[in-house]
Amino acid sequence: MATPAPRPEQAVRSASLAFRDILSDDGTHVRAWTNDPDGVIDGPTVVLCNGLGTNPYLWPWLLDPACGVRIVSWNHRGVGGSERPRDRKHVEIEHFVQDGLSVMDHFGIDHAVLMGWSMGVNTAFELAYRHPERVRGIFAMCGVPGDTFATMLAPFHLPRFAARAITVNACRVAQFSGFVANPVVRRIPMGPRTVRLLGRTGFMFPVADPEAAALGLQEFLTTPVDWYARLAIGTSRHARVRLSRIDVPTMFVSATYDVLAGARDMASASRRLADRGIDTDYVELRGSHFVQLEQPERVHQLLLDFLAGVEGSEGRA
């Protein structure tokens, strides 16, 4: 059954979205969403494995009915209307895979191209590894197929063990200090001006539409810091996926100055798949972890080209 967005202000910006509450395998209610509530988008279906704790509004160009892609996705556990699991340990990649399959089943999707962003790339590859019959291809953006925390801070050229230790321990600190940070974070005036300031930090580059980006970032800040940290720690345990079991077309889109997913590791994963004869491609864009906001037209076109390639390869098979 369709459900409204959680807050009144979301209803205004959700004209091209439909939300549905579904039940995942372990009994957790998850809020799924689609950009095609009226079935008017003439294009292929893509299952979006979104970035950890993020939301539809960080993909403003996919909320346009003219985007040519039907998106089906969900909000992570404890985020954006999704329920926190009864067992607080059920916040690892394997549980996100369960959620993704439940969402696909709810929408009647037997198999589809998966698009992953950030930690969603882990989810996409793990889903393809465990359930290859459900996956037609993987469009991986700013993320690696496992052991993500060891690839973080890549622009600083730290050893993998050091990068992992710094980032995981930072999440542990945030988990136990979140109750102090939460009131401060909720008061951050996230508007176009703040987004423009963030675009000068290097963590994010200037975005194409600051107002649209502000909506997505504002929604992101509604997740309590301690809960987000718990999610991050859970996903940090995800080891590398065995690429020898991945047999579908892939595309990796990295960002040169991404501090949350190493471009070098993405390129390496693409080469390993290519060595096995898998149809794969690697593109590196000058940008940050939020490159879909910084270069939306470029990322959109890469996605459309990849989808056309998948259709073509299946037609030749």
Buried (B, 14 or more C-beta within 10 A) or exposed (E): EEEEBBEEEBEEBBEBBBBBBBEBEBEBBBBBBBBBBEEEBEBBBBBBBBBBBBBBBBBBBBBBBEBBBBBBBBBBBBBBBBBBBEEEEBBBBBBBBBBBBBBBEBBEBEBBBBBBBBBBBBBBBBBBBBBEEBBBBBBBBBBBBBBBBBBBBBBEEBEBEEBBBBBBEBBBEBBEEBEEBBEEBEEEEBBBEBBBEBBEEEBBBBBBBBEBBBBBBBBBBBBBBBBBBBBBBBBBEBEBBEBEEBBBBBBBBBBEBBBBBBBEBBBBBBEBBBEEEBBBBBBBBEBBBBBBBBBBEBBBEBBBEBBEBBBEBEEEE
